[in-house]
Amino acid sequence: MEQKQWALDARQASYKLAALSLEERNAALRGIQDALKKHKEAIFAQNALDMTEAEQDHLPMPLLKRLKFDEAKLTDVLSGLDSLIALPDPLGKITLARELTPGLNLYRVSCPIGVIGVVFESRPDALVQIAALCLKSGNAALLKGGREALRSNRALMTAMQEGTKAILPNGWAALLETRDDVNDMLSQDESIDLIIPRGSNAFVKYIMEHTSIPVMGHAEGLCHTYVDASADIDMAVKVVVDAKTQALAVCNATETLLVHKDIAAAFLPKCAEALKAKGVELRGDERTRQIIPCNPATDADWDTEYLDAILSIKIVDSIEEAIAHINRHGSHHTDAILARDEVAQKRFLSGVDSAGVYVNCSTRFADGFRYGFGAEVGIATGKLHARGPVGVEGLCTYKYQLIGSGQTVAETVSGTITYTHRDL
């Protein structure tokens, strides 16, 4: 397959990025901040054109909110960059230091992955966050956002390139614009080290099946909140409302509510009233419908990420049934238990197979910024390399550095020198 120039440029840039100091990378991040502020009106104008077209195409309201890039979104982005700049250097961290034999020392040292391709949704702020995370961790970035945000992304990328041109190598970040670009990216195995797709399970599976490049899947978020028999009802209502309604079209919003049968009659009417006041459509199993008025839930509801003001509710007989339901129907993203019983809390924490498992708090906390990572490239639901919100450390790998003074393997075989394997 023909090597694309943008992939070749990114590969060459990645070598130079890996050698930049923390001060240089942070200076580039400040340059991005300055350029975004300088060109904000032009960025807002391009976003307004994207918004107008999306409205004409009848994009759902929750997705329109994600597409919008205004003063509030810019403030959040600038704050995220501040947090990222304040983080310690993820590169050059020694995670193992061992003497193999006197004068021969082994070190395991963190380093960039190299070139990372990210395909993400129509959210302009994500473009800046992902590019900044790659920059902080010394990686070159190939970025493909949703088509609805193309004008916004172009304006943002232009600003970022201007803000970093005095420090960063050409090709450190590139904006891909078409589906053909994505297909080309999947074939650039000589230049790209990792692909991160954000989207549905079907989309992530498609990417995995059509590339030989390693893929870190960031799939859908079918999150659950389980209200245990021991839950504090008022606290549970507050947390469930936040988990469902604080933002709708996000991967860490709760989509299914599981309620223990012993608390259902006391909890559900209060919770339903609060949710309906927020405009949430409730869908319940038969036992739920005997307690509160709501629409029937079908088997398909347990496997649906709504990204909308819809919540499915199921009454369970035990915490074991709740855990089994989550592990079967969930996406291994983030799931929470609301309970005062510490035994139940520990059972849930150990039993639920998800990247984030919470006690007495909203699933909406599953976020790189809220974790103190500065931002995130997404939430990894797999178990290899990185899991949960992937920040700068998740975009690093490591190399082994062996520092000697003339030692040879022949000397270890003959017994002239012996292994000590002493941790330093």
Contacts in CASP RR format, 6 or more apart in sequence:
PFRMAT RR
TARGET T0000
AUTHOR 0000-0000-0000
METHOD contacts of the structure
MODEL  1
MEQKQWALDARQASYKLAALSLEERNAALRGIQDALKKHKEAIFAQNALD
MTEAEQDHLPMPLLKRLKFDEAKLTDVLSGLDSLIALPDPLGKITLAREL
TPGLNLYRVSCPIGVIGVVFESRPDALVQIAALCLKSGNAALLKGGREAL
RSNRALMTAMQEGTKAILPNGWAALLETRDDVNDMLSQDESIDLIIPRGS
NAFVKYIMEHTSIPVMGHAEGLCHTYVDASADIDMAVKVVVDAKTQALAV
CNATETLLVHKDIAAAFLPKCAEALKAKGVELRGDERTRQIIPCNPATDA
DWDTEYLDAILSIKIVDSIEEAIAHINRHGSHHTDAILARDEVAQKRFLS
GVDSAGVYVNCSTRFADGFRYGFGAEVGIATGKLHARGPVGVEGLCTYKY
QLIGSGQTVAETVSGTITYTHRDL
1 184 0 8 1.000
1 187 0 8 1.000
1 188 0 8 1.000
3 188 0 8 1.000
3 190 0 8 1.000
3 191 0 8 1.000
4 184 0 8 1.000
4 185 0 8 1.000
4 188 0 8 1.000
4 191 0 8 1.000
6 142 0 8 1.000
6 171 0 8 1.000
6 174 0 8 1.000
6 176 0 8 1.000
7 115 0 8 1.000
7 142 0 8 1.000
7 184 0 8 1.000
7 185 0 8 1.000
7 188 0 8 1.000
7 190 0 8 1.000
7 191 0 8 1.000
7 192 0 8 1.000
8 191 0 8 1.000
9 170 0 8 1.000
9 171 0 8 1.000
9 174 0 8 1.000
10 115 0 8 1.000
10 140 0 8 1.000
10 141 0 8 1.000
10 142 0 8 1.000
10 171 0 8 1.000
10 172 0 8 1.000
10 174 0 8 1.000
10 191 0 8 1.000
10 192 0 8 1.000
11 115 0 8 1.000
11 140 0 8 1.000
11 190 0 8 1.000
11 191 0 8 1.000
11 192 0 8 1.000
12 169 0 8 1.000
12 171 0 8 1.000
13 140 0 8 1.000
13 168 0 8 1.000
13 169 0 8 1.000
13 170 0 8 1.000
13 171 0 8 1.000
13 172 0 8 1.000
14 112 0 8 1.000
14 114 0 8 1.000
14 115 0 8 1.000
14 138 0 8 1.000
14 139 0 8 1.000
14 140 0 8 1.000
14 193 0 8 1.000
16 169 0 8 1.000
17 25 0 8 1.000
17 112 0 8 1.000
17 114 0 8 1.000
17 135 0 8 1.000
17 138 0 8 1.000
17 139 0 8 1.000
17 140 0 8 1.000
17 168 0 8 1.000
17 169 0 8 1.000
17 172 0 8 1.000
18 91 0 8 1.000
18 111 0 8 1.000
18 112 0 8 1.000
18 114 0 8 1.000
18 138 0 8 1.000
20 138 0 8 1.000
20 167 0 8 1.000
20 168 0 8 1.000
22 89 0 8 1.000
22 91 0 8 1.000
24 167 0 8 1.000
25 135 0 8 1.000
25 136 0 8 1.000
25 138 0 8 1.000
26 85 0 8 1.000
26 136 0 8 1.000
27 167 0 8 1.000
28 135 0 8 1.000
28 163 0 8 1.000
28 164 0 8 1.000
28 167 0 8 1.000
28 168 0 8 1.000
29 81 0 8 1.000
29 84 0 8 1.000
29 85 0 8 1.000
29 132 0 8 1.000
29 135 0 8 1.000
29 136 0 8 1.000
30 81 0 8 1.000
30 85 0 8 1.000
31 163 0 8 1.000
31 164 0 8 1.000
31 167 0 8 1.000
32 81 0 8 1.000
32 128 0 8 1.000
32 131 0 8 1.000
32 132 0 8 1.000
32 135 0 8 1.000
32 159 0 8 1.000
32 160 0 8 1.000
32 163 0 8 1.000
32 164 0 8 1.000
33 78 0 8 1.000
33 81 0 8 1.000
33 82 0 8 1.000
34 163 0 8 1.000
35 159 0 8 1.000
35 160 0 8 1.000
35 162 0 8 1.000
35 163 0 8 1.000
35 164 0 8 1.000
36 43 0 8 1.000
36 74 0 8 1.000
36 77 0 8 1.000
36 78 0 8 1.000
36 128 0 8 1.000
36 156 0 8 1.000
36 159 0 8 1.000
36 160 0 8 1.000
37 74 0 8 1.000
37 78 0 8 1.000
38 159 0 8 1.000
39 155 0 8 1.000
39 158 0 8 1.000
39 159 0 8 1.000
39 162 0 8 1.000
40 71 0 8 1.000
40 74 0 8 1.000
42 155 0 8 1.000
42 159 0 8 1.000
43 69 0 8 1.000
43 74 0 8 1.000
43 152 0 8 1.000
43 155 0 8 1.000
43 156 0 8 1.000
43 159 0 8 1.000
44 69 0 8 1.000
44 70 0 8 1.000
44 71 0 8 1.000
45 155 0 8 1.000
46 151 0 8 1.000
46 152 0 8 1.000
46 154 0 8 1.000
46 155 0 8 1.000
47 67 0 8 1.000
47 68 0 8 1.000
47 69 0 8 1.000
47 70 0 8 1.000
47 124 0 8 1.000
47 149 0 8 1.000
47 151 0 8 1.000
47 152 0 8 1.000
47 155 0 8 1.000
49 151 0 8 1.000
50 67 0 8 1.000
50 148 0 8 1.000
50 149 0 8 1.000
50 150 0 8 1.000
50 151 0 8 1.000
50 152 0 8 1.000
51 64 0 8 1.000
51 67 0 8 1.000
51 68 0 8 1.000
53 148 0 8 1.000
54 63 0 8 1.000
54 64 0 8 1.000
54 67 0 8 1.000
54 122 0 8 1.000
54 148 0 8 1.000
55 64 0 8 1.000
57 148 0 8 1.000
59 67 0 8 1.000
59 148 0 8 1.000
60 249 0 8 1.000
60 308 0 8 1.000
62 247 0 8 1.000
62 248 0 8 1.000
62 249 0 8 1.000
62 307 0 8 1.000
62 308 0 8 1.000
62 309 0 8 1.000
63 122 0 8 1.000
63 148 0 8 1.000
63 249 0 8 1.000
63 307 0 8 1.000
65 247 0 8 1.000
65 248 0 8 1.000
65 249 0 8 1.000
66 121 0 8 1.000
66 122 0 8 1.000
66 123 0 8 1.000
66 249 0 8 1.000
66 250 0 8 1.000
67 122 0 8 1.000
67 123 0 8 1.000
67 124 0 8 1.000
67 148 0 8 1.000
67 149 0 8 1.000
67 152 0 8 1.000
69 124 0 8 1.000
69 125 0 8 1.000
69 152 0 8 1.000
69 156 0 8 1.000
73 124 0 8 1.000
73 125 0 8 1.000
76 125 0 8 1.000
77 125 0 8 1.000
77 128 0 8 1.000
77 129 0 8 1.000
80 129 0 8 1.000
80 132 0 8 1.000
80 369 0 8 1.000
80 374 0 8 1.000
80 375 0 8 1.000
81 128 0 8 1.000
81 132 0 8 1.000
83 369 0 8 1.000
83 372 0 8 1.000
83 374 0 8 1.000
83 375 0 8 1.000
84 132 0 8 1.000
84 133 0 8 1.000
84 136 0 8 1.000
84 374 0 8 1.000
84 375 0 8 1.000
84 392 0 8 1.000
87 136 0 8 1.000
87 372 0 8 1.000
87 373 0 8 1.000
87 374 0 8 1.000
87 392 0 8 1.000
90 110 0 8 1.000
90 136 0 8 1.000
90 137 0 8 1.000
90 392 0 8 1.000
90 393 0 8 1.000
90 395 0 8 1.000
90 396 0 8 1.000
91 110 0 8 1.000
91 111 0 8 1.000
91 112 0 8 1.000
91 137 0 8 1.000
91 138 0 8 1.000
91 396 0 8 1.000
92 109 0 8 1.000
92 110 0 8 1.000
92 111 0 8 1.000
93 109 0 8 1.000
93 110 0 8 1.000
94 107 0 8 1.000
94 108 0 8 1.000
94 109 0 8 1.000
95 108 0 8 1.000
95 109 0 8 1.000
95 110 0 8 1.000
95 398 0 8 1.000
96 106 0 8 1.000
96 107 0 8 1.000
96 108 0 8 1.000
97 105 0 8 1.000
97 106 0 8 1.000
97 107 0 8 1.000
97 108 0 8 1.000
97 423 0 8 1.000
97 424 0 8 1.000
98 105 0 8 1.000
98 106 0 8 1.000
98 107 0 8 1.000
98 421 0 8 1.000
98 422 0 8 1.000
98 423 0 8 1.000
98 424 0 8 1.000
99 105 0 8 1.000
99 106 0 8 1.000
99 420 0 8 1.000
99 421 0 8 1.000
99 422 0 8 1.000
99 423 0 8 1.000
99 424 0 8 1.000
100 106 0 8 1.000
100 402 0 8 1.000
100 419 0 8 1.000
100 420 0 8 1.000
100 421 0 8 1.000
101 407 0 8 1.000
101 412 0 8 1.000
101 417 0 8 1.000
101 418 0 8 1.000
101 419 0 8 1.000
101 420 0 8 1.000
102 417 0 8 1.000
102 420 0 8 1.000
103 404 0 8 1.000
103 405 0 8 1.000
103 407 0 8 1.000
104 402 0 8 1.000
104 403 0 8 1.000
104 404 0 8 1.000
104 405 0 8 1.000
104 407 0 8 1.000
105 402 0 8 1.000
105 403 0 8 1.000
105 404 0 8 1.000
105 424 0 8 1.000
106 400 0 8 1.000
106 401 0 8 1.000
106 402 0 8 1.000
106 403 0 8 1.000
107 400 0 8 1.000
107 401 0 8 1.000
107 402 0 8 1.000
107 403 0 8 1.000
108 398 0 8 1.000
108 399 0 8 1.000
108 400 0 8 1.000
108 401 0 8 1.000
109 398 0 8 1.000
109 399 0 8 1.000
109 400 0 8 1.000
109 401 0 8 1.000
110 393 0 8 1.000
110 396 0 8 1.000
110 397 0 8 1.000
110 398 0 8 1.000
111 396 0 8 1.000
111 397 0 8 1.000
111 398 0 8 1.000
111 399 0 8 1.000
112 137 0 8 1.000
112 138 0 8 1.000
112 139 0 8 1.000
112 395 0 8 1.000
112 396 0 8 1.000
112 397 0 8 1.000
113 137 0 8 1.000
113 139 0 8 1.000
113 193 0 8 1.000
113 194 0 8 1.000
113 395 0 8 1.000
113 396 0 8 1.000
113 397 0 8 1.000
114 138 0 8 1.000
114 139 0 8 1.000
114 140 0 8 1.000
114 193 0 8 1.000
114 194 0 8 1.000
115 139 0 8 1.000
115 140 0 8 1.000
115 141 0 8 1.000
115 142 0 8 1.000
115 191 0 8 1.000
115 192 0 8 1.000
115 193 0 8 1.000
115 194 0 8 1.000
116 134 0 8 1.000
116 139 0 8 1.000
116 140 0 8 1.000
116 141 0 8 1.000
116 142 0 8 1.000
116 192 0 8 1.000
116 193 0 8 1.000
116 194 0 8 1.000
116 195 0 8 1.000
116 196 0 8 1.000
116 377 0 8 1.000
116 395 0 8 1.000
117 141 0 8 1.000
117 142 0 8 1.000
117 143 0 8 1.000
117 144 0 8 1.000
117 185 0 8 1.000
117 192 0 8 1.000
117 194 0 8 1.000
117 195 0 8 1.000
117 196 0 8 1.000
118 130 0 8 1.000
118 134 0 8 1.000
118 141 0 8 1.000
118 142 0 8 1.000
118 143 0 8 1.000
118 144 0 8 1.000
118 195 0 8 1.000
118 196 0 8 1.000
118 197 0 8 1.000
118 198 0 8 1.000
118 377 0 8 1.000
119 144 0 8 1.000
119 145 0 8 1.000
119 182 0 8 1.000
119 185 0 8 1.000
119 195 0 8 1.000
119 196 0 8 1.000
119 197 0 8 1.000
119 198 0 8 1.000
119 207 0 8 1.000
120 126 0 8 1.000
120 127 0 8 1.000
120 130 0 8 1.000
120 143 0 8 1.000
120 144 0 8 1.000
120 145 0 8 1.000
120 146 0 8 1.000
120 198 0 8 1.000
120 199 0 8 1.000
121 145 0 8 1.000
121 146 0 8 1.000
121 198 0 8 1.000
121 199 0 8 1.000
122 145 0 8 1.000
122 146 0 8 1.000
122 147 0 8 1.000
122 148 0 8 1.000
122 149 0 8 1.000
123 149 0 8 1.000
124 149 0 8 1.000
124 152 0 8 1.000
124 153 0 8 1.000
124 156 0 8 1.000
126 145 0 8 1.000
127 143 0 8 1.000
127 145 0 8 1.000
127 149 0 8 1.000
127 152 0 8 1.000
127 153 0 8 1.000
127 156 0 8 1.000
127 157 0 8 1.000
127 175 0 8 1.000
128 156 0 8 1.000
128 160 0 8 1.000
129 375 0 8 1.000
129 376 0 8 1.000
129 377 0 8 1.000
130 141 0 8 1.000
130 143 0 8 1.000
130 375 0 8 1.000
130 377 0 8 1.000
131 141 0 8 1.000
131 143 0 8 1.000
131 157 0 8 1.000
131 160 0 8 1.000
131 173 0 8 1.000
132 375 0 8 1.000
133 374 0 8 1.000
133 375 0 8 1.000
133 376 0 8 1.000
133 377 0 8 1.000
133 391 0 8 1.000
133 392 0 8 1.000
133 395 0 8 1.000
134 140 0 8 1.000
134 141 0 8 1.000
134 173 0 8 1.000
134 377 0 8 1.000
134 395 0 8 1.000
135 141 0 8 1.000
135 164 0 8 1.000
135 168 0 8 1.000
135 172 0 8 1.000
135 173 0 8 1.000
136 392 0 8 1.000
137 391 0 8 1.000
137 392 0 8 1.000
137 393 0 8 1.000
137 394 0 8 1.000
137 395 0 8 1.000
137 396 0 8 1.000
138 395 0 8 1.000
139 395 0 8 1.000
140 171 0 8 1.000
140 172 0 8 1.000
140 173 0 8 1.000
141 172 0 8 1.000
141 173 0 8 1.000
141 174 0 8 1.000
142 173 0 8 1.000
142 174 0 8 1.000
142 176 0 8 1.000
142 185 0 8 1.000
142 192 0 8 1.000
143 153 0 8 1.000
143 157 0 8 1.000
143 173 0 8 1.000
143 174 0 8 1.000
143 175 0 8 1.000
143 176 0 8 1.000
144 175 0 8 1.000
144 176 0 8 1.000
144 177 0 8 1.000
144 181 0 8 1.000
144 182 0 8 1.000
144 185 0 8 1.000
145 153 0 8 1.000
145 176 0 8 1.000
146 153 0 8 1.000
150 177 0 8 1.000
153 175 0 8 1.000
154 175 0 8 1.000
157 173 0 8 1.000
157 175 0 8 1.000
160 173 0 8 1.000
161 173 0 8 1.000
164 172 0 8 1.000
176 182 0 8 1.000
176 185 0 8 1.000
183 210 0 8 1.000
185 192 0 8 1.000
185 195 0 8 1.000
186 195 0 8 1.000
186 207 0 8 1.000
186 210 0 8 1.000
186 211 0 8 1.000
186 213 0 8 1.000
187 211 0 8 1.000
188 213 0 8 1.000
189 211 0 8 1.000
189 212 0 8 1.000
189 213 0 8 1.000
192 213 0 8 1.000
193 213 0 8 1.000
193 214 0 8 1.000
194 213 0 8 1.000
194 214 0 8 1.000
194 215 0 8 1.000
194 216 0 8 1.000
195 207 0 8 1.000
195 211 0 8 1.000
195 213 0 8 1.000
195 214 0 8 1.000
195 215 0 8 1.000
195 216 0 8 1.000
196 215 0 8 1.000
196 216 0 8 1.000
196 217 0 8 1.000
196 218 0 8 1.000
196 377 0 8 1.000
196 378 0 8 1.000
196 390 0 8 1.000
197 203 0 8 1.000
197 204 0 8 1.000
197 207 0 8 1.000
197 215 0 8 1.000
197 217 0 8 1.000
197 218 0 8 1.000
198 217 0 8 1.000
198 218 0 8 1.000
198 377 0 8 1.000
198 378 0 8 1.000
199 218 0 8 1.000
199 219 0 8 1.000
199 220 0 8 1.000
200 219 0 8 1.000
200 220 0 8 1.000
200 305 0 8 1.000
201 219 0 8 1.000
201 220 0 8 1.000
201 331 0 8 1.000
204 215 0 8 1.000
204 217 0 8 1.000
204 218 0 8 1.000
204 219 0 8 1.000
207 215 0 8 1.000
207 217 0 8 1.000
208 215 0 8 1.000
208 217 0 8 1.000
216 380 0 8 1.000
216 385 0 8 1.000
216 386 0 8 1.000
216 390 0 8 1.000
217 380 0 8 1.000
217 381 0 8 1.000
217 382 0 8 1.000
218 377 0 8 1.000
218 378 0 8 1.000
218 379 0 8 1.000
218 380 0 8 1.000
218 381 0 8 1.000
218 390 0 8 1.000
219 331 0 8 1.000
219 333 0 8 1.000
219 381 0 8 1.000
220 251 0 8 1.000
220 305 0 8 1.000
220 331 0 8 1.000
220 333 0 8 1.000
221 251 0 8 1.000
221 252 0 8 1.000
221 255 0 8 1.000
221 305 0 8 1.000
221 330 0 8 1.000
221 331 0 8 1.000
221 333 0 8 1.000
221 334 0 8 1.000
221 379 0 8 1.000
221 381 0 8 1.000
222 255 0 8 1.000
222 256 0 8 1.000
222 303 0 8 1.000
222 304 0 8 1.000
222 305 0 8 1.000
222 329 0 8 1.000
222 330 0 8 1.000
222 331 0 8 1.000
222 333 0 8 1.000
223 243 0 8 1.000
223 251 0 8 1.000
223 252 0 8 1.000
223 253 0 8 1.000
223 254 0 8 1.000
223 255 0 8 1.000
223 256 0 8 1.000
223 330 0 8 1.000
223 331 0 8 1.000
223 333 0 8 1.000
223 334 0 8 1.000
223 335 0 8 1.000
223 336 0 8 1.000
223 363 0 8 1.000
223 366 0 8 1.000
224 254 0 8 1.000
224 255 0 8 1.000
224 256 0 8 1.000
224 257 0 8 1.000
224 258 0 8 1.000
224 322 0 8 1.000
224 325 0 8 1.000
224 326 0 8 1.000
224 330 0 8 1.000
224 335 0 8 1.000
224 336 0 8 1.000
224 363 0 8 1.000
225 239 0 8 1.000
225 240 0 8 1.000
225 243 0 8 1.000
225 254 0 8 1.000
225 256 0 8 1.000
225 257 0 8 1.000
225 258 0 8 1.000
225 335 0 8 1.000
225 336 0 8 1.000
225 337 0 8 1.000
225 338 0 8 1.000
225 363 0 8 1.000
226 257 0 8 1.000
226 258 0 8 1.000
226 259 0 8 1.000
226 260 0 8 1.000
226 316 0 8 1.000
226 319 0 8 1.000
226 322 0 8 1.000
226 326 0 8 1.000
226 335 0 8 1.000
226 336 0 8 1.000
226 337 0 8 1.000
226 338 0 8 1.000
226 348 0 8 1.000
227 236 0 8 1.000
227 240 0 8 1.000
227 257 0 8 1.000
227 258 0 8 1.000
227 259 0 8 1.000
227 260 0 8 1.000
227 263 0 8 1.000
227 267 0 8 1.000
227 338 0 8 1.000
227 339 0 8 1.000
228 260 0 8 1.000
228 263 0 8 1.000
228 319 0 8 1.000
228 322 0 8 1.000
228 337 0 8 1.000
228 338 0 8 1.000
228 339 0 8 1.000
228 340 0 8 1.000
228 341 0 8 1.000
228 344 0 8 1.000
228 348 0 8 1.000
229 260 0 8 1.000
229 261 0 8 1.000
229 262 0 8 1.000
229 263 0 8 1.000
229 339 0 8 1.000
229 341 0 8 1.000
229 344 0 8 1.000
230 339 0 8 1.000
230 340 0 8 1.000
230 341 0 8 1.000
230 344 0 8 1.000
231 260 0 8 1.000
231 263 0 8 1.000
231 267 0 8 1.000
231 338 0 8 1.000
231 339 0 8 1.000
231 340 0 8 1.000
232 338 0 8 1.000
232 340 0 8 1.000
233 263 0 8 1.000
233 266 0 8 1.000
233 267 0 8 1.000
233 270 0 8 1.000
234 270 0 8 1.000
235 338 0 8 1.000
235 360 0 8 1.000
236 267 0 8 1.000
236 271 0 8 1.000
236 338 0 8 1.000
237 267 0 8 1.000
237 270 0 8 1.000
237 271 0 8 1.000
237 274 0 8 1.000
239 336 0 8 1.000
239 338 0 8 1.000
239 360 0 8 1.000
239 361 0 8 1.000
239 362 0 8 1.000
240 254 0 8 1.000
240 257 0 8 1.000
240 271 0 8 1.000
240 274 0 8 1.000
240 275 0 8 1.000
240 338 0 8 1.000
241 271 0 8 1.000
241 274 0 8 1.000
241 275 0 8 1.000
241 278 0 8 1.000
242 362 0 8 1.000
242 364 0 8 1.000
243 253 0 8 1.000
243 254 0 8 1.000
243 336 0 8 1.000
243 362 0 8 1.000
243 363 0 8 1.000
243 364 0 8 1.000
244 253 0 8 1.000
244 254 0 8 1.000
244 257 0 8 1.000
244 275 0 8 1.000
244 278 0 8 1.000
244 280 0 8 1.000
244 309 0 8 1.000
244 311 0 8 1.000
245 275 0 8 1.000
245 278 0 8 1.000
245 279 0 8 1.000
245 280 0 8 1.000
245 309 0 8 1.000
246 253 0 8 1.000
246 362 0 8 1.000
246 364 0 8 1.000
247 253 0 8 1.000
247 364 0 8 1.000
248 306 0 8 1.000
248 307 0 8 1.000
248 308 0 8 1.000
248 309 0 8 1.000
249 307 0 8 1.000
249 308 0 8 1.000
250 307 0 8 1.000
250 364 0 8 1.000
251 305 0 8 1.000
251 333 0 8 1.000
251 366 0 8 1.000
251 379 0 8 1.000
252 333 0 8 1.000
252 334 0 8 1.000
252 363 0 8 1.000
252 364 0 8 1.000
252 365 0 8 1.000
252 366 0 8 1.000
252 367 0 8 1.000
252 379 0 8 1.000
253 307 0 8 1.000
253 363 0 8 1.000
253 364 0 8 1.000
254 311 0 8 1.000
254 336 0 8 1.000
254 362 0 8 1.000
254 363 0 8 1.000
255 304 0 8 1.000
255 305 0 8 1.000
255 306 0 8 1.000
255 310 0 8 1.000
255 311 0 8 1.000
255 312 0 8 1.000
256 301 0 8 1.000
256 302 0 8 1.000
256 311 0 8 1.000
256 312 0 8 1.000
256 313 0 8 1.000
256 314 0 8 1.000
256 325 0 8 1.000
256 329 0 8 1.000
256 330 0 8 1.000
257 271 0 8 1.000
257 311 0 8 1.000
257 312 0 8 1.000
257 313 0 8 1.000
257 314 0 8 1.000
258 313 0 8 1.000
258 314 0 8 1.000
258 315 0 8 1.000
258 316 0 8 1.000
258 322 0 8 1.000
258 325 0 8 1.000
258 326 0 8 1.000
259 267 0 8 1.000
259 268 0 8 1.000
259 288 0 8 1.000
259 313 0 8 1.000
259 314 0 8 1.000
259 315 0 8 1.000
259 316 0 8 1.000
260 315 0 8 1.000
260 316 0 8 1.000
260 317 0 8 1.000
260 318 0 8 1.000
260 319 0 8 1.000
260 322 0 8 1.000
261 287 0 8 1.000
261 315 0 8 1.000
261 316 0 8 1.000
261 317 0 8 1.000
264 287 0 8 1.000
264 288 0 8 1.000
264 291 0 8 1.000
264 315 0 8 1.000
265 291 0 8 1.000
268 288 0 8 1.000
268 291 0 8 1.000
268 292 0 8 1.000
268 313 0 8 1.000
269 291 0 8 1.000
269 292 0 8 1.000
272 282 0 8 1.000
272 292 0 8 1.000
272 293 0 8 1.000
272 294 0 8 1.000
275 282 0 8 1.000
275 311 0 8 1.000
276 282 0 8 1.000
278 309 0 8 1.000
279 309 0 8 1.000
280 309 0 8 1.000
280 310 0 8 1.000
280 311 0 8 1.000
281 295 0 8 1.000
281 309 0 8 1.000
281 310 0 8 1.000
281 311 0 8 1.000
282 292 0 8 1.000
282 294 0 8 1.000
282 295 0 8 1.000
282 311 0 8 1.000
282 313 0 8 1.000
283 294 0 8 1.000
283 295 0 8 1.000
283 296 0 8 1.000
283 297 0 8 1.000
283 298 0 8 1.000
283 301 0 8 1.000
283 310 0 8 1.000
283 311 0 8 1.000
283 312 0 8 1.000
283 313 0 8 1.000
284 294 0 8 1.000
284 295 0 8 1.000
284 296 0 8 1.000
284 297 0 8 1.000
284 301 0 8 1.000
284 312 0 8 1.000
284 313 0 8 1.000
284 314 0 8 1.000
285 297 0 8 1.000
285 313 0 8 1.000
285 314 0 8 1.000
285 315 0 8 1.000
286 296 0 8 1.000
287 315 0 8 1.000
288 294 0 8 1.000
288 297 0 8 1.000
288 313 0 8 1.000
288 314 0 8 1.000
288 315 0 8 1.000
289 296 0 8 1.000
294 313 0 8 1.000
297 312 0 8 1.000
297 313 0 8 1.000
297 314 0 8 1.000
301 312 0 8 1.000
302 312 0 8 1.000
302 314 0 8 1.000
302 325 0 8 1.000
302 329 0 8 1.000
303 329 0 8 1.000
303 330 0 8 1.000
304 312 0 8 1.000
305 331 0 8 1.000
314 325 0 8 1.000
316 322 0 8 1.000
316 325 0 8 1.000
319 337 0 8 1.000
319 344 0 8 1.000
319 347 0 8 1.000
319 348 0 8 1.000
322 337 0 8 1.000
322 348 0 8 1.000
323 347 0 8 1.000
323 348 0 8 1.000
323 351 0 8 1.000
323 352 0 8 1.000
326 335 0 8 1.000
326 352 0 8 1.000
326 354 0 8 1.000
327 351 0 8 1.000
327 352 0 8 1.000
327 353 0 8 1.000
330 354 0 8 1.000
331 381 0 8 1.000
332 353 0 8 1.000
332 354 0 8 1.000
332 355 0 8 1.000
332 381 0 8 1.000
332 382 0 8 1.000
333 354 0 8 1.000
333 355 0 8 1.000
333 356 0 8 1.000
333 366 0 8 1.000
333 379 0 8 1.000
333 381 0 8 1.000
333 388 0 8 1.000
334 354 0 8 1.000
334 355 0 8 1.000
334 356 0 8 1.000
334 357 0 8 1.000
334 358 0 8 1.000
334 363 0 8 1.000
334 366 0 8 1.000
334 379 0 8 1.000
335 352 0 8 1.000
335 354 0 8 1.000
335 356 0 8 1.000
335 357 0 8 1.000
335 358 0 8 1.000
335 363 0 8 1.000
336 357 0 8 1.000
336 358 0 8 1.000
336 359 0 8 1.000
336 360 0 8 1.000
336 361 0 8 1.000
336 362 0 8 1.000
336 363 0 8 1.000
337 344 0 8 1.000
337 345 0 8 1.000
337 348 0 8 1.000
337 349 0 8 1.000
337 357 0 8 1.000
337 358 0 8 1.000
337 359 0 8 1.000
337 360 0 8 1.000
338 360 0 8 1.000
339 345 0 8 1.000
339 348 0 8 1.000
339 359 0 8 1.000
339 360 0 8 1.000
345 359 0 8 1.000
345 360 0 8 1.000
348 357 0 8 1.000
348 359 0 8 1.000
349 357 0 8 1.000
349 359 0 8 1.000
351 357 0 8 1.000
354 381 0 8 1.000
355 366 0 8 1.000
355 379 0 8 1.000
355 380 0 8 1.000
355 381 0 8 1.000
355 382 0 8 1.000
355 387 0 8 1.000
355 388 0 8 1.000
356 366 0 8 1.000
356 388 0 8 1.000
358 365 0 8 1.000
365 371 0 8 1.000
366 379 0 8 1.000
366 388 0 8 1.000
366 389 0 8 1.000
367 376 0 8 1.000
367 389 0 8 1.000
368 374 0 8 1.000
368 375 0 8 1.000
368 376 0 8 1.000
368 378 0 8 1.000
368 389 0 8 1.000
368 391 0 8 1.000
369 375 0 8 1.000
369 376 0 8 1.000
371 389 0 8 1.000
373 389 0 8 1.000
373 391 0 8 1.000
373 392 0 8 1.000
373 393 0 8 1.000
374 391 0 8 1.000
374 392 0 8 1.000
375 391 0 8 1.000
376 389 0 8 1.000
376 390 0 8 1.000
376 391 0 8 1.000
377 390 0 8 1.000
377 391 0 8 1.000
377 395 0 8 1.000
378 388 0 8 1.000
378 389 0 8 1.000
378 390 0 8 1.000
379 388 0 8 1.000
379 389 0 8 1.000
379 390 0 8 1.000
380 386 0 8 1.000
380 387 0 8 1.000
380 388 0 8 1.000
380 390 0 8 1.000
381 387 0 8 1.000
381 388 0 8 1.000
385 394 0 8 1.000
385 397 0 8 1.000
386 393 0 8 1.000
386 394 0 8 1.000
407 417 0 8 1.000
411 417 0 8 1.000
412 418 0 8 1.000
412 419 0 8 1.000
END
